[in-house]
Amino acid sequence: MNIVGQIEETLKQGIESAVLEAGLASKDEMPDVVLETPKDSAHGDYATNMAMQLARIAKKAPRQIAEEIVQHLDSEKASVKQVDIAGPGFINFLLINHH
């Protein structure tokens, strides 16, 4: 696995852990974490729509879910420098080793 793959995997695991810690879904209910690269680099290095994927499972608004994921995210472990919630519940990540 290349360095980008390792970074993505670490971030995905961090998001999954945050979802589980927040009690938003069980391991069995967990949807796959999908990371996208934002079209505008000002929005960060990666974005996920995990909060919207969890809305039905957690029975909460995506924005509220996003806030709970951010609260439970171990930013240091996931190599995240900054996290922003955008729109209806997208979560944008700026990584520590960002150039």
N, C-alpha and C positions, 0 to 999 in steps of 0.2 A: 504494500500500500504506500502511495506517495505521501508527501507531507500535507498536501491539500486534503487528501482522503482522511488522514489522521486528524487534522483540525476539524473537518466536518463531523467525523465520528465522535470526537470529544464533545463537540457542541450538541450533537443529537442526544448523546448520553446525558448531558447536563440538563437538557430540556425534559427528557423522560423522567429523570430523577426529581426535577422540580414539580412535574405533574403529579407524580406519585406522592411526594411529600405534602403537596397541597391537598391531597385527597380528591383530586378532580377526576381520576379514573383509576381503575385497578390495572395491573399488568396485563390481564386478559383483554381488557377493553381498549388498551392503548393503541391508537392509530399509528401508522408509520409516521415518523417525523420527516416532513418534507422541507428541505432548505432550498431557497431560491436566491439568486444573486440579483439584488435590486438594480433596475435599469439606471437609476440615478445613484452614483456612488456616495452622494451626500447622505443617503438613507442607511449607509452602513455596508458591511461586507456580505452579510447574509440576512435573509428574512424568512419567517415561517408563518404559516396560517394555522398553526396548531390550535390556537384558541377557538377558531371557527370550526375546526374538525371536532373539538371536544364539546361544543355547545349542547348538542343533543344528549351526550353521555352525562355531562356534569349538570345539565338542566340549569344553566346560568347564561348570562349574556357574554358573548365572546370578549368584549372589552374587560369585563370583570375577571374572566378566566385569564386573560393576558396579564392583568395586574397581579393575580395570584402566582402565575408562573414566574414572573419577574421577581416577585418577593422571595420566592423559594429557590431561585437560580443561584448556584454557587459560581459566581462570575469568575473568580480566580481559577477554580478548577477547570472551567470551560474556556479559559483564555479570552474572556470577554472584557473589554475596556468600558463599553457603554451599551446600554439597552434602552430602546425607545419603543413605545407603543404607538402605532399609527392607524388612522382610520378606524374601521369597525373592530379591529383586534389583531392586526398584523404586528409581529414583534420583530424589530430590526436590531441586529447585533453588529457592533463595531469591535473587531478583535484587537487584542493587545499588541500583536506584532504587525499592526497595520502600517503600511508605508505611505 
